Amino acid sequence: MVNCCLGMGLSGQVTAVIFTFVLVSPHHPTAGVGHDPLLVLDGYEDSGIRMKCFSERLFAQVQLLWTDGRGDNVTGTPLTSGTTTGNAGSSIILKPGSGNSMSCKIIDKLLKTSTESSVVIADVFFPATSPWLTAFVMLLLLSIFLVIAAIYKLRKNEKTITREKNAQMEIKKEIEELKEKLAEEQQRCQKESQDMSATIEKLQNEMEFRRAQSKAVTITLDETCLHPNTTSKMYHQPTLSSHHEIPPDTVVVATEGFSEKKHYWEVEVGDKPEWELGVVREDVRWKLRNKAKSTFLEGSLFSLQFSQGEYSLTGGKVVGSRIPCRVVGVLLDQQSDILYFFHVEEKCHLAFVPLNSSGKFYPFFSSGSNGK
């Protein structure tokens, strides 16, 4: 007895060979009590065909099993929601390449018998995309591309001469613009480089100035060498050309002398038109204390002098800086035998002079030849 139905989705489209046979358990053979499963081809779904298997028996009385064309068991989806009072049913999706055949077996749990229904479906009835459709779409796209290319080529040929002239003019214009931009970029980069260099130099000078300030010492003026017009705001060390004579009544010398390590002090020179400051050796200090006017030998005095808007060092060497300075910082570095001068307000380096003699040095300041 054959039981098979075609769903609405396959009506008039599926030709199938369906056959039914009964398998009876050899342990409990019982005749006339089998119920053939009902196979229904329900429609196309998920690139395959949905198949359903129904039984007249209750879900609690029988077991439904699916088997594909290779004899492998296939898990189906129950059509009953777990209830034991409804008729048994299950469904699967048969896809191309799975053997094109499917069997539904009903096993009677009480009578130990089974019945089975099978269906075979040819590949032609499975949903598939026609290869001609792909070829047609590719040919259509190629044709559209060729038409667009032909139109573009025709229009391009008509305007070739005009476009070439315009292109040449545009190229010349772009070259000029690029030259201008390149010049501007070079100027900008040069300015940035100069600014960067200036910033780095400023930071380096400030770091050098801060390191010098960390060696600050207190300077006490020697009252016996103090000119009446000289204030007590002196913290720095000046230098003087060895070719100059210093009138003793215009000089003030510090009480403290230094013969080793590093020592820093500052001198407020204000807006004086001329001054000289630095360090002198101990024998020079003695001459100044005794108001002796004489020319000092080379190596006995090291100074920075300001006169007529210019700075000069011992020996007459002119310093390039013309920045007005109201406070001068002095670092006596006897480890390196160098005397440094700093612009305190700008926190930058003014000049330096080597110390070509050893011994004990004393800071001094001279307010100029007129003593003011």
C-alpha positions as YAML, in Angstrom:
chain: A
units: angstrom
residues:
- id: 1
  name: MET
  ca: [0.00, 0.00, 0.00]
- id: 2
  name: VAL
  ca: [1.42, 3.42, -1.03]
- id: 3
  name: ASN
  ca: [0.83, 6.63, 0.93]
- id: 4
  name: CYS
  ca: [2.27, 9.86, -0.60]
- id: 5
  name: CYS
  ca: [1.01, 13.39, -1.02]
- id: 6
  name: LEU
  ca: [2.42, 16.35, -2.99]
- id: 7
  name: GLY
  ca: [2.31, 19.71, -1.20]
- id: 8
  name: MET
  ca: [1.11, 22.88, -2.89]
- id: 9
  name: GLY
  ca: [4.67, 24.01, -3.44]
- id: 10
  name: LEU
  ca: [5.39, 20.97, -5.69]
- id: 11
  name: SER
  ca: [2.00, 20.51, -7.42]
- id: 12
  name: GLY
  ca: [2.51, 19.64, -11.07]
- id: 13
  name: GLN
  ca: [6.33, 19.93, -10.73]
- id: 14
  name: VAL
  ca: [7.60, 16.74, -9.05]
- id: 15
  name: THR
  ca: [7.61, 13.30, -10.59]
- id: 16
  name: ALA
  ca: [8.62, 10.74, -8.03]
- id: 17
  name: VAL
  ca: [8.87, 7.03, -7.73]
- id: 18
  name: ILE
  ca: [7.37, 6.04, -4.40]
- id: 19
  name: PHE
  ca: [7.24, 2.60, -3.00]
- id: 20
  name: THR
  ca: [6.29, 1.17, 0.39]
- id: 21
  name: PHE
  ca: [7.27, -2.03, 2.08]
- id: 22
  name: VAL
  ca: [6.81, -3.47, 5.55]
- id: 23
  name: LEU
  ca: [9.62, -4.75, 7.76]
- id: 24
  name: VAL
  ca: [8.48, -7.04, 10.57]
- id: 25
  name: SER
  ca: [10.63, -7.62, 13.60]
- id: 26
  name: PRO
  ca: [11.77, -11.26, 13.58]
- id: 27
  name: HIS
  ca: [11.32, -11.42, 17.35]
- id: 28
  name: HIS
  ca: [7.58, -10.48, 17.52]
- id: 29
  name: PRO
  ca: [5.99, -10.96, 14.08]
- id: 30
  name: THR
  ca: [2.45, -9.69, 13.95]
- id: 31
  name: ALA
  ca: [0.46, -9.48, 10.73]
- id: 32
  name: GLY
  ca: [-2.15, -6.92, 9.75]
- id: 33
  name: VAL
  ca: [-1.40, -4.40, 12.40]
- id: 34
  name: GLY
  ca: [1.18, -2.21, 10.54]
- id: 35
  name: HIS
  ca: [0.40, 1.37, 9.60]
- id: 36
  name: ASP
  ca: [2.25, 2.77, 6.58]
- id: 37
  name: PRO
  ca: [3.79, 6.20, 7.16]
- id: 38
  name: LEU
  ca: [2.40, 9.03, 5.06]
- id: 39
  name: LEU
  ca: [5.08, 11.08, 3.18]
- id: 40
  name: VAL
  ca: [4.24, 14.63, 2.14]
- id: 41
  name: LEU
  ca: [6.45, 16.81, -0.14]
- id: 42
  name: ASP
  ca: [5.62, 20.15, 1.45]
- id: 43
  name: GLY
  ca: [7.49, 22.62, -0.79]
- id: 44
  name: TYR
  ca: [10.84, 24.28, -1.52]
- id: 45
  name: GLU
  ca: [12.80, 25.54, 1.46]
- id: 46
  name: ASP
  ca: [16.43, 26.49, 2.15]
- id: 47
  name: SER
  ca: [17.71, 25.33, -1.29]
- id: 48
  name: GLY
  ca: [15.99, 21.95, -0.83]
- id: 49
  name: ILE
  ca: [12.59, 20.26, -0.52]
- id: 50
  name: ARG
  ca: [10.72, 20.08, 2.80]
- id: 51
  name: MET
  ca: [9.45, 16.53, 3.49]
- id: 52
  name: LYS
  ca: [7.01, 15.51, 6.24]
- id: 53
  name: CYS
  ca: [6.19, 12.05, 7.58]
- id: 54
  name: PHE
  ca: [2.91, 11.34, 9.43]
- id: 55
  name: SER
  ca: [1.60, 8.31, 11.34]
- id: 56
  name: GLU
  ca: [-1.92, 7.37, 12.41]
- id: 57
  name: ARG
  ca: [-0.57, 6.14, 15.71]
- id: 58
  name: LEU
  ca: [0.02, 8.31, 18.76]
- id: 59
  name: PHE
  ca: [3.43, 9.82, 19.46]
- id: 60
  name: ALA
  ca: [3.77, 7.72, 22.63]
- id: 61
  name: GLN
  ca: [3.16, 4.45, 20.73]
- id: 62
  name: VAL
  ca: [5.62, 4.73, 17.86]
- id: 63
  name: GLN
  ca: [9.08, 6.06, 16.93]
- id: 64
  name: LEU
  ca: [9.81, 7.86, 13.61]
- id: 65
  name: LEU
  ca: [13.22, 7.44, 11.97]
- id: 66
  name: TRP
  ca: [14.59, 9.02, 8.76]
- id: 67
  name: THR
  ca: [17.21, 7.27, 6.58]
- id: 68
  name: ASP
  ca: [18.96, 8.82, 3.55]
- id: 69
  name: GLY
  ca: [19.98, 7.09, 0.31]
- id: 70
  name: ARG
  ca: [23.33, 6.04, 1.83]
- id: 71
  name: GLY
  ca: [21.62, 4.29, 4.74]
- id: 72
  name: ASP
  ca: [22.64, 6.90, 7.30]
- id: 73
  name: ASN
  ca: [20.18, 8.03, 9.94]
- id: 74
  name: VAL
  ca: [19.04, 11.63, 9.65]
- id: 75
  name: THR
  ca: [17.64, 13.63, 12.55]
- id: 76
  name: GLY
  ca: [14.21, 15.05, 11.79]
- id: 77
  name: THR
  ca: [12.18, 17.81, 13.42]
- id: 78
  name: PRO
  ca: [9.14, 16.53, 15.42]
- id: 79
  name: LEU
  ca: [5.82, 17.99, 14.28]
- id: 80
  name: THR
  ca: [4.36, 17.51, 17.77]
- id: 81
  name: SER
  ca: [5.55, 19.82, 20.56]
- id: 82
  name: GLY
  ca: [6.50, 17.02, 22.96]
- id: 83
  name: THR
  ca: [2.88, 15.91, 23.68]
- id: 84
  name: THR
  ca: [2.07, 12.21, 23.95]
- id: 85
  name: THR
  ca: [-1.61, 12.54, 22.92]
- id: 86
  name: GLY
  ca: [-1.15, 13.71, 19.30]
- id: 87
  name: ASN
  ca: [-0.35, 11.71, 16.17]
- id: 88
  name: ALA
  ca: [3.35, 11.16, 15.53]
- id: 89
  name: GLY
  ca: [5.01, 13.28, 12.82]
- id: 90
  name: SER
  ca: [8.42, 14.51, 11.71]
- id: 91
  name: SER
  ca: [9.95, 16.65, 8.93]
- id: 92
  name: ILE
  ca: [13.31, 17.15, 7.20]
- id: 93
  name: ILE
  ca: [14.77, 19.13, 4.28]
- id: 94
  name: LEU
  ca: [16.14, 17.00, 1.42]
- id: 95
  name: LYS
  ca: [18.96, 18.84, -0.35]
- id: 96
  name: PRO
  ca: [20.74, 18.10, -3.62]
- id: 97
  name: GLY
  ca: [23.66, 15.68, -3.30]
- id: 98
  name: SER
  ca: [22.18, 13.80, -0.33]
- id: 99
  name: GLY
  ca: [21.28, 10.77, -2.44]
- id: 100
  name: ASN
  ca: [17.97, 12.20, -3.69]
- id: 101
  name: SER
  ca: [16.11, 9.52, -1.73]
- id: 102
  name: MET
  ca: [14.71, 9.45, 1.78]
- id: 103
  name: SER
  ca: [12.91, 6.80, 3.86]
- id: 104
  name: CYS
  ca: [10.64, 7.29, 6.85]
- id: 105
  name: LYS
  ca: [10.36, 4.31, 9.22]
- id: 106
  name: ILE
  ca: [7.72, 3.93, 11.92]
- id: 107
  name: ILE
  ca: [8.61, 1.52, 14.74]
- id: 108
  name: ASP
  ca: [5.75, 0.27, 16.91]
- id: 109
  name: LYS
  ca: [7.05, 0.32, 20.47]
- id: 110
  name: LEU
  ca: [4.38, -2.14, 21.71]
- id: 111
  name: LEU
  ca: [4.22, -4.65, 18.83]
- id: 112
  name: LYS
  ca: [7.93, -4.39, 17.98]
- id: 113
  name: THR
  ca: [7.13, -4.00, 14.27]
- id: 114
  name: SER
  ca: [8.11, -1.35, 11.74]
- id: 115
  name: THR
  ca: [6.81, 0.01, 8.45]
- id: 116
  name: GLU
  ca: [8.72, 2.19, 6.03]
- id: 117
  name: SER
  ca: [7.90, 4.53, 3.13]
- id: 118
  name: SER
  ca: [10.52, 5.87, 0.69]
- id: 119
  name: VAL
  ca: [10.64, 8.54, -1.98]
- id: 120
  name: VAL
  ca: [13.16, 9.22, -4.76]
- id: 121
  name: ILE
  ca: [13.37, 12.69, -6.40]
- id: 122
  name: ALA
  ca: [15.40, 13.48, -9.54]
- id: 123
  name: ASP
  ca: [17.99, 16.33, -9.41]
- id: 124
  name: VAL
  ca: [16.09, 18.33, -11.99]
- id: 125
  name: PHE
  ca: [13.36, 19.06, -9.46]
- id: 126
  name: PHE
  ca: [15.68, 20.65, -6.93]
- id: 127
  name: PRO
  ca: [15.85, 24.47, -6.97]
- id: 128
  name: ALA
  ca: [18.97, 25.68, -8.80]
- id: 129
  name: THR
  ca: [20.25, 28.74, -10.62]
- id: 130
  name: SER
  ca: [20.44, 28.32, -14.35]
- id: 131
  name: PRO
  ca: [24.02, 28.65, -15.72]
- id: 132
  name: TRP
  ca: [22.55, 30.56, -18.66]
- id: 133
  name: LEU
  ca: [21.35, 33.26, -16.29]
- id: 134
  name: THR
  ca: [24.90, 33.92, -15.06]
- id: 135
  name: ALA
  ca: [26.22, 34.06, -18.61]
- id: 136
  name: PHE
  ca: [23.43, 36.44, -19.59]
- id: 137
  name: VAL
  ca: [24.15, 38.79, -16.69]
- id: 138
  name: MET
  ca: [27.89, 38.84, -17.47]
- id: 139
  name: LEU
  ca: [27.20, 39.48, -21.16]
- id: 140
  name: LEU
  ca: [24.81, 42.30, -20.27]
- id: 141
  name: LEU
  ca: [27.34, 43.96, -17.98]
- id: 142
  name: LEU
  ca: [30.07, 43.62, -20.61]
- id: 143
  name: SER
  ca: [27.82, 45.16, -23.24]
- id: 144
  name: ILE
  ca: [26.98, 48.11, -21.01]
- id: 145
  name: PHE
  ca: [30.68, 48.64, -20.28]
- id: 146
  name: LEU
  ca: [31.57, 48.54, -23.98]
- id: 147
  name: VAL
  ca: [28.84, 51.05, -24.84]
- id: 148
  name: ILE
  ca: [30.01, 53.44, -22.11]
- id: 149
  name: ALA
  ca: [33.62, 53.05, -23.23]
- id: 150
  name: ALA
  ca: [32.70, 53.75, -26.87]
- id: 151
  name: ILE
  ca: [30.75, 56.91, -25.91]
- id: 152
  name: TYR
  ca: [33.61, 58.10, -23.74]
- id: 153
  name: LYS
  ca: [36.15, 57.48, -26.51]
- id: 154
  name: LEU
  ca: [34.09, 59.42, -29.07]
- id: 155
  name: ARG
  ca: [33.72, 62.42, -26.81]
- id: 156
  name: LYS
  ca: [37.38, 62.30, -25.87]
- id: 157
  name: ASN
  ca: [38.47, 62.30, -29.53]
- id: 158
  name: GLU
  ca: [36.32, 65.34, -30.27]
- id: 159
  name: LYS
  ca: [37.97, 67.40, -27.56]
- id: 160
  name: THR
  ca: [41.52, 66.07, -27.71]
- id: 161
  name: ILE
  ca: [43.16, 69.21, -29.13]
- id: 162
  name: THR
  ca: [41.36, 71.59, -26.77]
- id: 163
  name: ARG
  ca: [42.11, 69.44, -23.77]
- id: 164
  name: GLU
  ca: [45.77, 69.16, -24.68]
- id: 165
  name: LYS
  ca: [46.12, 72.93, -24.84]
- id: 166
  name: ASN
  ca: [44.22, 73.37, -21.60]
- id: 167
  name: ALA
  ca: [46.32, 70.65, -20.03]
- id: 168
  name: GLN
  ca: [49.55, 72.38, -21.00]
- id: 169
  name: MET
  ca: [48.32, 75.65, -19.53]
- id: 170
  name: GLU
  ca: [47.22, 73.91, -16.37]
- id: 171
  name: ILE
  ca: [50.58, 72.16, -16.07]
- id: 172
  name: LYS
  ca: [52.45, 75.45, -16.38]
- id: 173
  name: LYS
  ca: [50.13, 77.03, -13.85]
- id: 174
  name: GLU
  ca: [50.56, 74.13, -11.44]
- id: 175
  name: ILE
  ca: [54.34, 74.27, -11.85]
- id: 176
  name: GLU
  ca: [54.34, 77.95, -10.91]
- id: 177
  name: GLU
  ca: [52.07, 77.28, -7.95]
- id: 178
  name: LEU
  ca: [54.27, 74.39, -6.84]
- id: 179
  name: LYS
  ca: [57.35, 76.60, -7.05]
- id: 180
  name: GLU
  ca: [55.65, 79.24, -4.92]
- id: 181
  name: LYS
  ca: [54.48, 76.63, -2.42]
- id: 182
  name: LEU
  ca: [57.95, 75.09, -2.34]
- id: 183
  name: ALA
  ca: [59.53, 78.47, -1.67]
- id: 184
  name: GLU
  ca: [56.97, 79.18, 1.06]
- id: 185
  name: GLU
  ca: [57.53, 75.74, 2.55]
- id: 186
  name: GLN
  ca: [61.30, 76.22, 2.51]
- id: 187
  name: GLN
  ca: [60.93, 79.58, 4.24]
- id: 188
  name: ARG
  ca: [58.55, 78.09, 6.78]
- id: 189
  name: CYS
  ca: [60.87, 75.14, 7.44]
- id: 190
  name: GLN
  ca: [63.86, 77.47, 7.69]
- id: 191
  name: LYS
  ca: [62.01, 79.70, 10.14]
- id: 192
  name: GLU
  ca: [60.86, 76.69, 12.17]
- id: 193
  name: SER
  ca: [64.42, 75.37, 12.18]
- id: 194
  name: GLN
  ca: [65.74, 78.74, 13.31]
- id: 195
  name: ASP
  ca: [63.05, 79.00, 15.97]
- id: 196
  name: MET
  ca: [63.81, 75.48, 17.11]
- id: 197
  name: SER
  ca: [67.52, 76.19, 17.24]
- id: 198
  name: ALA
  ca: [66.88, 79.41, 19.13]
- id: 199
  name: THR
  ca: [64.60, 77.59, 21.57]
- id: 200
  name: ILE
  ca: [67.15, 74.82, 22.11]
- id: 201
  name: GLU
  ca: [69.92, 77.35, 22.55]
- id: 202
  name: LYS
  ca: [67.80, 79.34, 24.99]
- id: 203
  name: LEU
  ca: [67.01, 76.22, 27.00]
- id: 204
  name: GLN
  ca: [70.66, 75.19, 27.01]
- id: 205
  name: ASN
  ca: [71.70, 78.67, 28.14]
- id: 206
  name: GLU
  ca: [69.06, 78.67, 30.84]
- id: 207
  name: MET
  ca: [70.16, 75.22, 32.04]
- id: 208
  name: GLU
  ca: [73.76, 76.41, 32.13]
- id: 209
  name: PHE
  ca: [72.65, 79.52, 34.02]
- id: 210
  name: ARG
  ca: [70.63, 77.46, 36.52]
- id: 211
  name: ARG
  ca: [73.59, 75.17, 37.11]
- id: 212
  name: ALA
  ca: [75.78, 78.21, 37.74]
- id: 213
  name: GLN
  ca: [73.19, 79.68, 40.17]
- id: 214
  name: SER
  ca: [73.26, 76.43, 42.14]
- id: 215
  name: LYS
  ca: [76.85, 77.38, 43.16]
- id: 216
  name: ALA
  ca: [75.78, 80.76, 44.61]
- id: 217
  name: VAL
  ca: [77.78, 82.15, 47.53]
- id: 218
  name: THR
  ca: [77.40, 85.22, 49.73]
- id: 219
  name: ILE
  ca: [79.81, 88.06, 49.00]
- id: 220
  name: THR
  ca: [80.73, 90.65, 51.67]
- id: 221
  name: LEU
  ca: [82.21, 93.94, 50.56]
- id: 222
  name: ASP
  ca: [85.50, 94.98, 52.12]
- id: 223
  name: GLU
  ca: [84.67, 98.36, 53.69]
- id: 224
  name: THR
  ca: [88.31, 99.35, 53.47]
- id: 225
  name: CYS
  ca: [88.10, 99.05, 49.65]
- id: 226
  name: LEU
  ca: [84.60, 100.51, 49.24]
- id: 227
  name: HIS
  ca: [84.05, 103.68, 47.19]
- id: 228
  name: PRO
  ca: [81.49, 106.05, 48.77]
- id: 229
  name: ASN
  ca: [79.19, 105.87, 45.71]
- id: 230
  name: THR
  ca: [79.20, 102.03, 45.56]
- id: 231
  name: THR
  ca: [76.09, 100.20, 46.93]
- id: 232
  name: SER
  ca: [76.15, 96.87, 48.73]
- id: 233
  name: LYS
  ca: [74.10, 94.99, 46.07]
- id: 234
  name: MET
  ca: [77.18, 93.29, 44.68]
- id: 235
  name: TYR
  ca: [77.14, 89.53, 44.30]
- id: 236
  name: HIS
  ca: [79.20, 89.01, 41.15]
- id: 237
  name: GLN
  ca: [82.71, 88.91, 39.85]
- id: 238
  name: PRO
  ca: [84.04, 91.36, 37.16]
- id: 239
  name: THR
  ca: [87.11, 91.28, 34.88]
- id: 240
  name: LEU
  ca: [89.40, 94.07, 33.71]
- id: 241
  name: SER
  ca: [91.81, 94.46, 30.81]
- id: 242
  name: SER
  ca: [95.43, 94.18, 31.89]
- id: 243
  name: HIS
  ca: [96.18, 97.32, 29.90]
- id: 244
  name: HIS
  ca: [93.96, 99.51, 32.10]
- id: 245
  name: GLU
  ca: [94.82, 101.29, 35.28]
- id: 246
  name: ILE
  ca: [92.13, 101.16, 37.94]
- id: 247
  name: PRO
  ca: [91.95, 104.18, 40.23]
- id: 248
  name: PRO
  ca: [91.78, 102.71, 43.73]
- id: 249
  name: ASP
  ca: [88.99, 105.07, 44.77]
- id: 250
  name: THR
  ca: [86.60, 103.59, 42.14]
- id: 251
  name: VAL
  ca: [87.05, 99.92, 43.07]
- id: 252
  name: VAL
  ca: [85.39, 97.70, 45.67]
- id: 253
  name: VAL
  ca: [86.83, 94.28, 46.48]
- id: 254
  name: ALA
  ca: [85.10, 91.44, 48.35]
- id: 255
  name: THR
  ca: [86.29, 90.11, 51.63]
- id: 256
  name: GLU
  ca: [85.96, 86.48, 50.53]
- id: 257
  name: GLY
  ca: [88.56, 84.85, 48.30]
- id: 258
  name: PHE
  ca: [88.32, 81.48, 46.48]
- id: 259
  name: SER
  ca: [91.05, 79.08, 45.42]
- id: 260
  name: GLU
  ca: [89.13, 75.93, 44.41]
- id: 261
  name: LYS
  ca: [85.79, 74.49, 43.18]
- id: 262
  name: LYS
  ca: [82.97, 76.62, 41.69]
- id: 263
  name: HIS
  ca: [81.48, 79.85, 43.09]
- id: 264
  name: TYR
  ca: [78.72, 82.07, 41.70]
- id: 265
  name: TRP
  ca: [77.54, 85.60, 42.58]
- id: 266
  name: GLU
  ca: [75.62, 88.45, 40.97]
- id: 267
  name: VAL
  ca: [76.27, 92.21, 40.66]
- id: 268
  name: GLU
  ca: [73.59, 94.81, 40.00]
- id: 269
  name: VAL
  ca: [75.17, 97.35, 37.62]
- id: 270
  name: GLY
  ca: [71.91, 99.15, 36.83]
- id: 271
  name: ASP
  ca: [72.05, 101.68, 34.00]
- id: 272
  name: LYS
  ca: [75.64, 102.85, 34.59]
- id: 273
  name: PRO
  ca: [77.29, 104.00, 31.32]
- id: 274
  name: GLU
  ca: [80.49, 102.13, 32.16]
- id: 275
  name: TRP
  ca: [81.69, 99.57, 34.65]
- id: 276
  name: GLU
  ca: [84.14, 96.73, 35.10]
- id: 277
  name: LEU
  ca: [83.87, 93.61, 37.21]
- id: 278
  name: GLY
  ca: [85.66, 90.30, 37.67]
- id: 279
  name: VAL
  ca: [88.28, 88.79, 39.95]
- id: 280
  name: VAL
  ca: [91.76, 89.86, 41.09]
- id: 281
  name: ARG
  ca: [94.57, 87.92, 42.67]
- id: 282
  name: GLU
  ca: [95.41, 88.36, 46.33]
- id: 283
  name: ASP
  ca: [98.42, 90.62, 45.62]
- id: 284
  name: VAL
  ca: [96.20, 92.98, 43.59]
- id: 285
  name: ARG
  ca: [93.69, 93.11, 46.44]
- id: 286
  name: TRP
  ca: [96.49, 94.21, 48.76]
- id: 287
  name: LYS
  ca: [97.46, 97.05, 46.38]
- id: 288
  name: LEU
  ca: [93.83, 98.21, 46.13]
- id: 289
  name: ARG
  ca: [93.39, 98.16, 49.89]
- id: 290
  name: ASN
  ca: [96.43, 100.37, 50.18]
- id: 291
  name: LYS
  ca: [95.09, 102.76, 47.52]
- id: 292
  name: ALA
  ca: [98.05, 102.03, 45.31]
- id: 293
  name: LYS
  ca: [97.49, 103.09, 41.70]
- id: 294
  name: SER
  ca: [99.39, 100.87, 39.30]
- id: 295
  name: THR
  ca: [99.14, 98.82, 36.12]
- id: 296
  name: PHE
  ca: [98.39, 95.19, 36.88]
- id: 297
  name: LEU
  ca: [100.44, 92.42, 35.31]
- id: 298
  name: GLU
  ca: [98.86, 89.87, 32.98]
- id: 299
  name: GLY
  ca: [97.30, 87.03, 34.92]
- id: 300
  name: SER
  ca: [96.60, 89.09, 38.01]
- id: 301
  name: LEU
  ca: [93.19, 90.41, 36.93]
- id: 302
  name: PHE
  ca: [90.32, 88.96, 34.82]
- id: 303
  name: SER
  ca: [87.28, 91.08, 34.01]
- id: 304
  name: LEU
  ca: [84.30, 92.01, 31.83]
- id: 305
  name: GLN
  ca: [84.14, 95.71, 30.96]
- id: 306
  name: PHE
  ca: [81.19, 97.73, 29.63]
- id: 307
  name: SER
  ca: [81.89, 101.09, 27.98]
- id: 308
  name: GLN
  ca: [80.29, 103.08, 25.14]
- id: 309
  name: GLY
  ca: [77.62, 100.40, 24.66]
- id: 310
  name: GLU
  ca: [80.11, 97.54, 24.13]
- id: 311
  name: TYR
  ca: [81.35, 94.64, 26.24]
- id: 312
  name: SER
  ca: [85.03, 93.66, 26.25]
- id: 313
  name: LEU
  ca: [87.11, 91.08, 28.09]
- id: 314
  name: THR
  ca: [90.55, 91.10, 29.62]
- id: 315
  name: GLY
  ca: [93.04, 91.86, 26.87]
- id: 316
  name: GLY
  ca: [90.62, 94.07, 24.92]
- id: 317
  name: LYS
  ca: [88.63, 91.31, 23.15]
- id: 318
  name: VAL
  ca: [85.20, 92.70, 22.20]
- id: 319
  name: VAL
  ca: [82.13, 90.61, 23.07]
- id: 320
  name: GLY
  ca: [79.53, 90.38, 20.29]
- id: 321
  name: SER
  ca: [76.48, 90.78, 22.55]
- id: 322
  name: ARG
  ca: [74.99, 94.29, 22.82]
- id: 323
  name: ILE
  ca: [72.04, 93.36, 25.05]
- id: 324
  name: PRO
  ca: [71.72, 95.89, 27.90]
- id: 325
  name: CYS
  ca: [72.42, 94.19, 31.20]
- id: 326
  name: ARG
  ca: [71.36, 95.50, 34.61]
- id: 327
  name: VAL
  ca: [72.44, 92.44, 36.62]
- id: 328
  name: VAL
  ca: [75.53, 90.39, 35.76]
- id: 329
  name: GLY
  ca: [76.05, 86.85, 37.04]
- id: 330
  name: VAL
  ca: [79.61, 85.57, 37.53]
- id: 331
  name: LEU
  ca: [80.77, 81.95, 37.87]
- id: 332
  name: LEU
  ca: [84.34, 81.34, 39.02]
- id: 333
  name: ASP
  ca: [85.08, 77.76, 37.87]
- id: 334
  name: GLN
  ca: [88.50, 76.86, 39.29]
- id: 335
  name: GLN
  ca: [88.01, 73.23, 38.33]
- id: 336
  name: SER
  ca: [88.11, 74.19, 34.63]
- id: 337
  name: ASP
  ca: [90.07, 77.44, 35.16]
- id: 338
  name: ILE
  ca: [87.40, 79.56, 33.43]
- id: 339
  name: LEU
  ca: [85.54, 82.70, 34.49]
- id: 340
  name: TYR
  ca: [81.95, 82.90, 33.10]
- id: 341
  name: PHE
  ca: [79.66, 85.93, 32.82]
- id: 342
  name: PHE
  ca: [75.83, 85.68, 32.53]
- id: 343
  name: HIS
  ca: [72.98, 88.03, 31.64]
- id: 344
  name: VAL
  ca: [70.78, 87.36, 34.68]
- id: 345
  name: GLU
  ca: [67.57, 88.89, 33.31]
- id: 346
  name: GLU
  ca: [67.81, 86.96, 30.02]
- id: 347
  name: LYS
  ca: [69.24, 83.86, 31.76]
- id: 348
  name: CYS
  ca: [71.83, 83.51, 29.03]
- id: 349
  name: HIS
  ca: [75.59, 83.37, 28.64]
- id: 350
  name: LEU
  ca: [77.46, 86.63, 27.95]
- id: 351
  name: ALA
  ca: [81.12, 85.64, 27.69]
- id: 352
  name: PHE
  ca: [83.94, 83.74, 29.37]
- id: 353
  name: VAL
  ca: [87.65, 84.24, 29.91]
- id: 354
  name: PRO
  ca: [90.28, 81.58, 30.72]
- id: 355
  name: LEU
  ca: [92.19, 81.83, 33.97]
- id: 356
  name: ASN
  ca: [95.83, 81.51, 33.00]
- id: 357
  name: SER
  ca: [97.10, 81.77, 36.56]
- id: 358
  name: SER
  ca: [96.39, 80.03, 39.84]
- id: 359
  name: GLY
  ca: [96.00, 81.13, 43.40]
- id: 360
  name: LYS
  ca: [93.34, 82.82, 45.44]
- id: 361
  name: PHE
  ca: [90.97, 85.18, 43.60]
- id: 362
  name: TYR
  ca: [88.74, 87.91, 45.05]
- id: 363
  name: PRO
  ca: [85.63, 89.39, 43.37]
- id: 364
  name: PHE
  ca: [85.87, 93.10, 42.50]
- id: 365
  name: PHE
  ca: [83.75, 95.80, 40.91]
- id: 366
  name: SER
  ca: [84.76, 99.17, 39.40]
- id: 367
  name: SER
  ca: [82.21, 101.86, 38.62]
- id: 368
  name: GLY
  ca: [84.38, 103.48, 35.96]
- id: 369
  name: SER
  ca: [87.15, 106.03, 35.73]
- id: 370
  name: ASN
  ca: [84.88, 108.84, 36.93]
- id: 371
  name: GLY
  ca: [83.86, 106.93, 40.03]
- id: 372
  name: LYS
  ca: [80.11, 107.32, 39.39]
...
